[in-house]
Amino acid sequence: MSMSSPIINAFRNFRGTTTSPDQRGVWARREWSVVGVSGVALVSAWVMVVTGFPIGADQVVTHYSIPFGIDGIGPWWQVWLLPAAASVLTLAHLFVIVPWVRARLPKVLPLVWAGTIVLNLAVAWAVLLLRYQQLPT
């Protein structure tokens, strides 16, 4: 029998802090798989940027839209900002946002993890499309 009041138990249940150790173990394995998917997307974005947009290039495609085609040309560092910003946001996510959310609103944590996956996959997709536009015709 619990020594806590029903209100405290309801609050703990709402926050998700009453999950059993088995459930936390399953979620921990899922978290690492999410980190792996995000890491693969981020590493692939970096590989595409490093191999497709050489340092010192004066003109690379920085923006492409379907109705207008290539509508942005600039220096190499503008494309390198995509994976650099995603790397900073992913590190902030792993070391600042996740611990904060886990301590206060653990039921929202899957949405936070989904956000980092979407961010890294979107950056990898954007870099892939820009690299495709760099190919000689």
C-alpha positions as CSV (number, residue, x, y, z in Angstrom):
1,M,0.0,0.0,0.0
2,S,1.3,3.4,-0.9
3,M,1.8,6.1,1.7
4,S,1.1,8.8,-0.9
5,S,-2.2,10.5,-1.3
6,P,-4.3,9.8,-4.4
7,I,-3.6,13.3,-5.7
8,I,0.2,12.7,-5.6
9,N,-0.3,9.3,-7.3
10,A,-2.4,10.9,-10.0
11,F,0.2,13.5,-10.6
12,R,3.0,10.9,-10.8
13,N,0.9,8.9,-13.3
14,F,0.3,12.1,-15.4
15,R,4.0,12.9,-15.5
16,G,4.9,9.3,-16.4
17,T,7.2,8.7,-13.4
18,T,5.4,5.6,-12.3
19,T,6.5,3.4,-15.2
20,S,8.0,0.1,-14.3
21,P,11.7,-0.5,-14.8
22,D,10.9,-2.9,-17.6
23,Q,9.1,-0.2,-19.5
24,R,11.9,2.2,-19.0
25,G,14.4,-0.4,-20.4
26,V,12.3,-0.8,-23.6
27,W,12.1,3.0,-24.0
28,A,15.9,3.4,-23.4
29,R,16.5,0.9,-26.3
30,R,14.1,2.9,-28.5
31,E,15.9,6.1,-27.6
32,W,19.2,4.7,-28.7
33,S,17.7,3.5,-32.0
34,V,16.4,7.1,-32.5
35,V,19.8,8.5,-31.8
36,G,21.3,6.0,-34.3
37,V,18.9,7.0,-37.0
38,S,19.5,10.7,-36.4
39,G,23.3,10.1,-36.3
40,V,23.2,8.2,-39.6
41,A,21.2,11.1,-41.2
42,L,23.6,13.7,-39.9
43,V,26.7,11.8,-40.9
44,S,25.3,11.3,-44.4
45,A,24.6,15.0,-44.7
46,W,28.2,15.8,-43.7
47,V,29.6,13.2,-46.1
48,M,27.5,14.7,-49.0
49,V,28.6,18.2,-48.1
50,V,32.3,17.4,-47.7
51,T,32.5,15.4,-51.0
52,G,30.1,17.6,-53.0
53,F,30.9,21.1,-52.0
54,P,34.6,21.7,-51.8
55,I,36.1,24.3,-49.5
56,G,37.0,27.4,-51.4
57,A,34.5,27.0,-54.2
58,D,33.3,30.4,-55.4
59,Q,29.9,29.3,-56.8
60,V,27.8,26.4,-55.6
61,V,24.0,26.0,-55.8
62,T,22.6,27.2,-52.5
63,H,18.9,27.1,-53.4
64,Y,16.7,25.2,-55.8
65,S,12.9,25.4,-56.2
66,I,10.7,23.4,-58.5
67,P,8.9,26.4,-60.2
68,F,12.0,28.5,-60.8
69,G,14.9,26.0,-60.9
70,I,18.2,27.2,-59.5
71,D,17.6,30.5,-57.9
72,G,20.4,30.8,-55.4
73,I,24.2,30.6,-56.1
74,G,26.7,31.5,-53.4
75,P,30.0,30.5,-51.7
76,W,30.7,27.0,-50.4
77,W,30.2,27.9,-46.7
78,Q,26.5,28.6,-47.1
79,V,25.8,25.0,-47.9
80,W,28.0,23.8,-45.1
81,L,25.8,25.8,-42.6
82,L,23.0,23.2,-43.1
83,P,24.7,20.2,-41.4
84,A,26.6,22.5,-39.0
85,A,23.4,24.0,-37.7
86,A,21.8,20.6,-37.5
87,S,24.8,19.3,-35.5
88,V,24.6,22.1,-33.0
89,L,20.8,21.6,-32.6
90,T,21.3,17.8,-32.2
91,L,23.9,18.3,-29.5
92,A,21.7,20.8,-27.7
93,H,18.9,18.3,-28.0
94,L,20.9,15.4,-26.6
95,F,22.5,17.3,-23.7
96,V,20.1,20.1,-22.8
97,I,16.5,19.5,-24.1
98,V,16.2,15.8,-23.5
99,P,17.3,15.9,-19.8
100,W,15.1,18.9,-19.2
101,V,12.0,17.2,-20.8
102,R,12.8,13.9,-19.1
103,A,12.8,15.5,-15.7
104,R,9.6,17.6,-16.2
105,L,7.4,16.1,-18.9
106,P,8.5,12.5,-19.8
107,K,5.4,11.8,-21.7
108,V,6.4,14.5,-24.3
109,L,9.8,12.9,-24.8
110,P,8.8,10.8,-27.9
111,L,7.7,14.0,-29.6
112,V,11.1,15.6,-28.8
113,W,12.9,12.6,-30.3
114,A,10.7,12.7,-33.4
115,G,11.6,16.3,-33.8
116,T,15.3,15.6,-34.0
117,I,14.8,12.7,-36.5
118,V,12.7,15.0,-38.7
119,L,15.4,17.8,-38.4
120,N,18.3,15.5,-39.4
121,L,16.4,13.7,-42.2
122,A,15.3,17.1,-43.6
123,V,18.8,18.4,-43.6
124,A,20.1,15.2,-45.3
125,W,17.4,15.5,-47.9
126,A,18.1,19.2,-48.6
127,V,21.9,18.5,-48.9
128,L,21.1,15.6,-51.2
129,L,19.0,17.8,-53.5
130,L,21.6,20.6,-53.6
131,R,24.3,18.1,-54.3
132,Y,22.2,16.7,-57.2
133,Q,22.0,20.2,-58.6
134,Q,25.8,20.4,-58.5
135,L,26.3,17.5,-60.9
136,P,27.5,18.5,-64.3
137,T,24.9,18.2,-67.0
